[in-house]
């Protein structure tokens, strides 16, 4: 049976470039970069070169790059650091959005317990916000604005440069969770006035368990992990050199081919959106124009997303219902609720996330299989029967 992998927003297959970059640091250059001997110093040189290459991809200085275990850790450290800096100045107001990743939302909940006031901006039906909303929300005691670059479930890309300009003008720190965007859209932290940014290697064909927190020079980071003086005292623990080298190679490759990959992937995305829109009582989630090249997110009325995923898996299609990070949960997606989808509709969601390795043939196969499965599930659904009989009103 053919396997069609359409869950690249959850994780990606590692690229050959990433694997090849990692192997020497497992087999021959395996020293600890803190060691003074030649094997250790070779590892230290590799670490510095990876830092420089990643900095070049983001438009920042190498010393502004801190290696972390991934996006979640980077998000946690960014928020904790900004909160500590704010508290010292008596500023305890934080602005974010209602549809951030849980790494942000749960960190904000923790900060609320510590006396911070969190304001979550509404994201509207298309799942976006404006720089004007941010400007209107900023107060004299605002210490941080943290807004995702692109949403992991519905693919909306937010106006990061415009928000960055407002934050710079108002003198407020600006962090963006760019886990879904890095390697897929052009990012330049200087030009976009981004003070802190989080990314994760496994979203752009790099290894799992490694990420980056960029922090502009002058933004003092608070360590989450105490111990040795690695990462200029910002994160203790021996650096994972193989993973860091794999991440650098994967990010360089992704950034070198951003435009051609985006052109190919967005054509497949648009083909899927056009085809799935023909299913009656369905709706596209997210901004129809400003969205990630590979994101296709739909709600289908009258079915459960879990059943949809299992039957698609039986046909060899790997997809998700909302976010993979919470797919073990039966609660409807907080992202879909934030854009105004009612509970009963939010339950019937499907996210396909593509990469440059997906093909036209795979898109055609999905366009045959998904309507079949949706029809099959609706035919056995008591809710669908009630909708057809008029006992319930259609929402979509």
DRENLOLUM-98546 format. One line per field, with one value per residue (C-alpha): residue number from 1; residue in one letter; x, y, z. Coordinates in nm, 2 decimals, padded with zeros to 4 digits, always signed. Layout:
pos c(NUM_...)
code c(a_...)
east c(X_...)
north c(Y_...)
up c(Z_...)
This chain:
pos c(1_2_3_4_5_6_7_8_9_10_11_12_13_14_15_16_17_18_19_20_21_22_23_24_25_26_27_28_29_30_31_32_33_34_35_36_37_38_39_40_41_42_43_44_45_46_47_48_49_50_51_52_53_54_55_56_57_58_59_60_61_62_63_64_65_66_67_68_69_70_71_72_73_74_75_76_77_78_79_80_81_82_83_84_85_86_87_88_89_90_91_92_93_94_95_96_97_98_99_100_101_102_103_104_105_106_107_108_109_110_111_112_113_114_115_116_117_118_119_120_121_122_123_124_125_126_127_128_129_130_131_132_133_134_135_136_137_138_139_140_141_142_143_144_145_146_147_148_149_150_151_152_153_154_155_156_157_158_159_160_161_162_163_164_165_166_167_168_169_170_171_172_173_174_175_176_177_178_179_180_181_182_183_184_185_186_187_188_189_190_191_192_193_194_195_196_197_198_199_200_201_202_203_204_205_206_207_208_209_210_211_212_213_214_215_216_217_218_219_220_221_222_223_224_225_226_227_228_229_230_231_232_233_234_235_236_237_238_239_240_241_242_243_244_245_246_247_248_249_250_251_252_253_254_255_256_257_258_259_260_261_262_263_264_265_266_267_268_269_270_271_272_273_274_275_276_277_278_279_280_281_282_283_284_285_286_287_288_289_290_291_292_293_294_295_296_297_298_299_300_301_302_303_304_305_306_307_308_309_310_311_312_313_314_315_316_317_318_319_320_321_322_323_324_325_326_327_328_329_330_331_332_333_334_335_336_337_338_339_340_341_342_343_344_345_346_347_348_349_350_351_352_353_354_355_356_357_358_359_360_361_362_363_364_365_366_367_368_369_370_371_372_373_374_375_376_377_378_379_380_381_382_383_384_385_386_387_388_389_390_391_392_393_394_395_396)
code c(x_x_x_x_x_x_x_x_x_x_x_x_x_x_x_x_x_x_x_x_x_x_x_x_x_x_x_x_x_x_x_x_x_x_x_x_x_x_x_x_x_x_x_x_x_x_x_x_x_x_x_x_x_x_x_x_x_x_x_x_x_x_x_x_x_x_x_x_x_x_x_x_x_x_x_x_x_x_x_x_x_x_x_x_x_x_x_x_x_x_x_x_x_x_x_x_x_x_x_x_x_x_x_x_x_x_x_x_x_x_x_x_x_x_x_x_x_x_x_x_x_x_x_x_x_x_x_x_x_x_x_x_x_x_x_x_x_x_x_x_x_x_x_x_x_x_x_x_x_x_x_x_x_x_x_x_x_x_x_x_x_x_x_x_x_x_x_x_x_x_x_x_x_x_x_x_x_x_x_x_x_x_x_x_x_x_x_x_x_x_x_x_x_x_x_x_x_x_x_x_x_x_x_x_x_x_x_x_x_x_x_x_x_x_x_x_x_x_x_x_x_x_x_x_x_x_x_x_x_x_x_x_x_x_x_x_x_x_x_x_x_x_x_x_x_x_x_x_x_x_x_x_x_x_x_x_x_x_x_x_x_x_x_x_x_x_x_x_x_x_x_x_x_x_x_x_x_x_x_x_x_x_x_x_x_x_x_x_x_x_x_x_x_x_x_x_x_x_x_x_x_x_x_x_x_x_x_x_x_x_x_x_x_x_x_x_x_x_x_x_x_x_x_x_x_x_x_x_x_x_x_x_x_x_x_x_x_x_x_x_x_x_x_x_x_x_x_x_x_x_x_x_x_x_x_x_x_x_x_x_x_x_x_x_x_x_x_x_x_x_x_x_x_x_x_x_x_x_x_x_x_x_x_x_x_x_x_x_x_x_x_x_x_x_x_x)
east c(+00.00_+00.12_+00.20_+00.13_+00.29_+00.09_+00.17_+00.49_+00.36_+00.39_+00.74_+00.94_+01.15_+01.52_+01.70_+02.01_+02.20_+02.11_+02.20_+02.53_+02.62_+02.56_+02.75_+03.11_+03.02_+02.90_+03.19_+03.51_+03.47_+03.29_+03.47_+03.31_+03.34_+03.43_+03.74_+04.08_+04.23_+04.23_+03.93_+03.73_+03.84_+03.74_+03.39_+03.40_+03.50_+03.20_+02.97_+03.08_+03.05_+02.69_+02.61_+02.74_+02.55_+02.22_+02.27_+02.33_+01.99_+01.81_+02.00_+02.15_+02.49_+02.62_+02.64_+02.26_+02.19_+02.13_+02.09_+01.79_+01.62_+01.35_+01.08_+00.90_+01.21_+01.30_+00.94_+00.96_+01.30_+01.20_+00.88_+01.05_+01.34_+01.11_+00.89_+01.20_+01.32_+00.98_+00.93_+01.25_+01.10_+00.76_+00.61_+00.39_+00.15_+00.20_+00.02_-00.03_-00.30_-00.58_-00.44_-00.07_+00.09_+00.05_+00.43_+00.33_-00.02_+00.09_+00.39_+00.16_-00.07_+00.23_+00.33_-00.03_+00.00_+00.31_+00.12_+00.15_-00.15_-00.19_-00.40_-00.49_-00.59_-00.88_-00.78_-01.10_-01.25_-00.94_-00.71_-00.49_-00.44_-00.33_-00.05_-00.32_-00.46_-00.12_-00.07_-00.40_-00.33_+00.02_+00.03_+00.29_+00.34_+00.36_+00.68_+00.64_+00.44_+00.46_+00.29_+00.34_+00.48_+00.24_-00.02_+00.06_-00.30_-00.46_-00.15_-00.23_+00.09_+00.07_+00.20_+00.52_+00.72_+00.44_+00.40_+00.77_+00.77_+00.50_+00.69_+01.01_+00.84_+00.68_+00.99_+00.83_+01.01_+00.88_+00.90_+00.77_+00.73_+00.85_+00.86_+00.62_+00.77_+01.15_+01.28_+00.95_+00.92_+01.18_+01.28_+01.52_+01.51_+01.68_+01.45_+01.14_+01.24_+01.21_+01.38_+01.34_+01.26_+01.21_+01.26_+01.28_+01.49_+01.25_+01.00_+01.24_+01.39_+01.64_+01.67_+01.43_+01.53_+01.72_+01.62_+01.72_+01.63_+01.75_+01.77_+01.88_+02.21_+02.11_+01.82_+01.93_+01.82_+01.74_+01.86_+01.60_+01.87_+02.15_+02.49_+02.79_+02.87_+02.77_+02.59_+02.76_+02.59_+02.24_+02.18_+02.38_+02.45_+02.70_+02.59_+02.44_+02.69_+02.55_+02.20_+02.32_+02.52_+02.22_+02.00_+02.25_+02.26_+01.88_+01.82_+02.07_+01.93_+01.57_+01.66_+01.85_+01.54_+01.26_+01.11_+01.12_+00.99_+00.71_+00.60_+00.58_+00.42_+00.16_+00.05_-00.03_-00.19_-00.42_-00.51_-00.61_-00.81_-01.00_-01.08_-01.18_-01.39_-01.63_-01.73_-02.07_-02.08_-01.70_-01.50_-01.13_-00.98_-00.73_-00.64_-00.71_-00.43_-00.16_-00.10_+00.19_+00.28_+00.20_-00.10_-00.45_-00.69_-01.07_-01.37_-01.63_-01.97_-02.13_-01.81_-01.55_-01.19_-01.06_-01.26_-01.15_-00.78_-00.81_-00.98_-00.74_-00.45_-00.61_-00.58_-00.21_-00.27_-00.09_-00.27_-00.38_-00.68_-00.55_-00.22_-00.02_+00.09_-00.26_-00.40_-00.43_-00.69_-01.06_-01.12_-01.18_-00.88_-00.84_-00.73_-01.05_-01.26_-01.05_-01.15_-01.52_-01.58_-01.85_-01.76_-01.95_-01.78_-01.43_-01.45_-01.46_-01.13_-00.85_-00.50_-00.29_+00.06_+00.28_+00.65_+00.85_+00.87_+00.50_+00.38_+00.09_+00.00_-00.02_-00.25_-00.47_-00.49_-00.59_-00.86_-01.01_-00.97_-01.08_-01.43_-01.49_-01.41_-01.61_-01.92_-01.87_-01.86_-02.15_-02.37_-02.32_-02.35_-02.68_-02.58_-02.57_-02.91_-03.05_-02.89_-03.04_-03.39_-03.39_-03.39_-03.07_-02.95_-02.64_-02.37_-02.13)
north c(+00.00_+00.35_+00.58_+00.94_+01.15_+01.47_+01.56_+01.77_+02.03_+01.76_+01.65_+01.60_+01.33_+01.41_+01.53_+01.35_+01.68_+01.67_+01.31_+01.34_+01.65_+01.46_+01.14_+01.27_+01.41_+01.07_+00.87_+01.08_+01.44_+01.32_+01.54_+01.76_+02.12_+02.24_+02.01_+02.18_+01.89_+01.88_+01.65_+01.88_+02.19_+02.04_+02.00_+02.36_+02.48_+02.29_+02.44_+02.79_+02.73_+02.60_+02.91_+03.13_+02.95_+02.96_+03.33_+03.40_+03.23_+03.45_+03.78_+03.81_+03.78_+03.43_+03.54_+03.60_+03.23_+03.00_+02.62_+02.46_+02.12_+02.25_+02.51_+02.44_+02.51_+02.82_+02.95_+02.89_+03.06_+03.36_+03.42_+03.37_+03.60_+03.88_+03.85_+03.88_+04.18_+04.34_+04.27_+04.45_+04.76_+04.71_+04.61_+04.30_+04.31_+04.06_+04.06_+03.74_+03.58_+03.33_+03.07_+03.03_+02.70_+02.55_+02.61_+02.97_+02.95_+02.72_+02.95_+03.25_+03.06_+03.00_+03.37_+03.47_+03.27_+03.48_+03.80_+03.89_+04.02_+03.84_+03.99_+03.74_+03.93_+03.78_+03.64_+03.67_+03.43_+03.40_+03.35_+03.66_+03.99_+04.34_+04.56_+04.81_+04.56_+04.53_+04.90_+04.95_+04.69_+04.81_+04.99_+05.17_+04.85_+04.61_+04.41_+04.16_+04.10_+03.73_+03.64_+03.33_+03.38_+03.13_+02.91_+02.54_+02.42_+02.65_+02.79_+03.17_+03.38_+03.69_+04.04_+04.00_+04.29_+04.54_+04.41_+04.43_+04.79_+04.88_+04.71_+04.89_+05.23_+05.16_+05.02_+04.68_+04.34_+04.13_+03.75_+03.53_+03.15_+03.08_+02.70_+02.66_+02.94_+02.89_+02.74_+02.79_+03.17_+03.44_+03.56_+03.85_+03.93_+04.27_+04.39_+04.26_+04.41_+04.08_+04.08_+03.70_+03.41_+03.03_+02.76_+02.38_+02.17_+01.88_+02.11_+02.17_+01.82_+01.84_+01.62_+01.61_+01.74_+02.05_+02.41_+02.77_+03.07_+03.39_+03.68_+04.03_+04.15_+04.33_+04.10_+03.92_+03.55_+03.37_+03.01_+02.74_+02.48_+02.54_+02.37_+02.44_+02.76_+02.63_+02.86_+03.16_+03.07_+03.07_+02.69_+02.44_+02.09_+01.95_+02.07_+01.81_+01.86_+01.60_+01.74_+02.10_+02.02_+01.85_+02.15_+02.39_+02.18_+02.14_+02.52_+02.62_+02.39_+02.50_+02.87_+02.82_+02.68_+02.87_+03.03_+02.72_+02.49_+02.74_+02.76_+02.39_+02.32_+02.60_+02.47_+02.13_+02.31_+02.52_+02.21_+02.03_+02.33_+02.36_+01.99_+01.96_+02.27_+02.08_+01.85_+01.99_+02.15_+02.19_+02.50_+02.60_+02.71_+03.00_+03.29_+03.19_+03.42_+03.47_+03.11_+02.87_+02.70_+02.35_+02.40_+02.27_+02.28_+02.19_+02.13_+01.88_+01.90_+01.58_+01.37_+01.32_+01.40_+01.09_+00.85_+01.04_+01.01_+00.64_+00.56_+00.78_+00.60_+00.27_+00.41_+00.50_+00.88_+01.02_+01.34_+01.51_+01.66_+02.00_+01.98_+01.66_+01.79_+01.75_+01.48_+01.24_+01.48_+01.46_+01.83_+02.04_+02.24_+02.58_+02.72_+02.63_+02.76_+03.09_+03.14_+03.09_+02.73_+02.58_+02.27_+02.03_+02.16_+02.19_+01.81_+01.73_+01.89_+01.77_+01.91_+01.81_+01.96_+01.92_+01.95_+01.97_+01.59_+01.55_+01.48_+01.56_+01.19_+01.20_+01.51_+01.33_+01.02_+01.23_+01.41_+01.07_+00.92_+01.20_+01.27_+00.89_+00.87_+01.18_+01.04_+00.69_+00.85_+01.08_+00.79_+00.61_+00.93_+00.99_+01.36_+01.37_+01.21_+01.48_+01.75_+01.60_+01.56_+01.92_+01.81_+02.01_+02.31_+02.30_+02.54_+02.51)
up c(+00.00_-00.09_+00.21_+00.16_+00.43_+00.47_+00.83_+00.79_+01.04_+01.30_+01.19_+00.87_+00.73_+00.78_+00.47_+00.33_+00.39_+00.76_+00.81_+00.62_+00.83_+01.15_+01.09_+01.13_+01.47_+01.59_+01.44_+01.44_+01.58_+01.89_+02.15_+02.41_+02.28_+02.63_+02.63_+02.57_+02.36_+01.98_+01.95_+02.18_+01.99_+01.66_+01.81_+01.94_+01.59_+01.44_+01.70_+01.62_+01.24_+01.29_+01.50_+01.22_+00.95_+01.14_+01.22_+00.85_+00.77_+01.02_+00.96_+01.31_+01.48_+01.59_+01.95_+01.95_+01.88_+02.18_+02.11_+02.29_+02.29_+02.05_+02.00_+02.33_+02.54_+02.34_+02.39_+02.76_+02.80_+02.59_+02.80_+03.13_+03.04_+02.91_+03.22_+03.45_+03.27_+03.28_+03.65_+03.73_+03.58_+03.74_+03.40_+03.42_+03.12_+02.84_+02.50_+02.29_+02.08_+02.16_+01.92_+02.01_+02.06_+02.41_+02.47_+02.48_+02.63_+02.92_+02.99_+03.00_+03.25_+03.47_+03.46_+03.54_+03.86_+03.93_+03.91_+03.54_+03.35_+03.01_+02.73_+02.45_+02.13_+01.93_+01.59_+01.39_+01.14_+00.92_+01.21_+01.20_+01.39_+01.28_+01.40_+01.49_+01.74_+01.90_+01.91_+02.08_+02.34_+02.44_+02.77_+02.98_+03.18_+02.88_+02.90_+02.61_+02.29_+02.19_+01.86_+01.65_+01.30_+01.14_+01.30_+01.33_+01.27_+01.02_+00.85_+00.87_+00.84_+01.07_+00.99_+01.18_+01.03_+01.10_+01.46_+01.50_+01.39_+01.64_+01.92_+01.84_+01.83_+02.17_+02.32_+02.40_+02.36_+02.07_+02.06_+01.78_+01.78_+01.42_+01.46_+01.16_+00.95_+00.97_+00.65_+00.48_+00.45_+00.44_+00.79_+00.87_+01.24_+01.19_+00.91_+01.09_+01.43_+01.60_+01.95_+02.02_+01.79_+01.85_+01.59_+01.58_+01.34_+01.29_+01.11_+00.82_+00.76_+01.05_+01.36_+01.65_+01.99_+01.88_+01.83_+01.86_+02.06_+01.89_+02.14_+02.02_+02.18_+02.50_+02.58_+02.89_+02.89_+03.21_+03.21_+03.25_+03.31_+03.57_+03.56_+03.34_+03.15_+02.80_+02.56_+02.73_+03.06_+02.90_+02.89_+03.08_+02.95_+02.69_+02.34_+02.11_+01.83_+01.58_+01.61_+01.58_+01.27_+01.12_+01.20_+01.04_+00.72_+00.70_+00.76_+00.50_+00.25_+00.32_+00.31_-00.02_-00.18_-00.01_-00.32_-00.55_-00.27_-00.18_-00.55_-00.58_-00.24_-00.27_-00.61_-00.45_-00.15_-00.38_-00.58_-00.26_-00.13_-00.46_-00.46_-00.09_-00.11_-00.34_-00.05_+00.07_+00.41_+00.44_+00.52_+00.48_+00.81_+00.82_+00.59_+00.23_+00.10_+00.37_+00.46_+00.48_+00.15_+00.27_+00.50_+00.41_+00.70_+00.67_+00.88_+00.76_+00.93_+01.06_+01.12_+01.39_+01.31_+01.49_+01.27_+00.96_+01.05_+01.13_+00.80_+00.60_+00.77_+00.66_+00.30_+00.36_+00.42_+00.72_+00.83_+01.15_+01.31_+01.44_+01.62_+01.66_+02.01_+02.14_+01.91_+02.21_+02.35_+02.26_+02.33_+02.02_+01.90_+02.09_+01.75_+01.58_+01.87_+01.85_+01.49_+01.58_+01.48_+01.70_+01.90_+01.68_+01.37_+01.53_+01.61_+01.23_+01.14_+00.91_+00.86_+00.56_+00.57_+00.27_+00.18_-00.14_-00.15_-00.19_-00.55_-00.79_-00.78_-00.40_-00.42_-00.67_-00.45_-00.15_-00.35_-00.44_-00.09_+00.14_-00.02_-00.01_+00.36_+00.45_+00.26_+00.43_+00.78_+00.71_+00.60_+00.93_+01.14_+01.34_+01.35_+00.97_+00.95_+01.18_+00.96_+00.64_+00.80_+00.93_+01.29_+01.32_+01.13_+00.91_+01.03_+00.73)
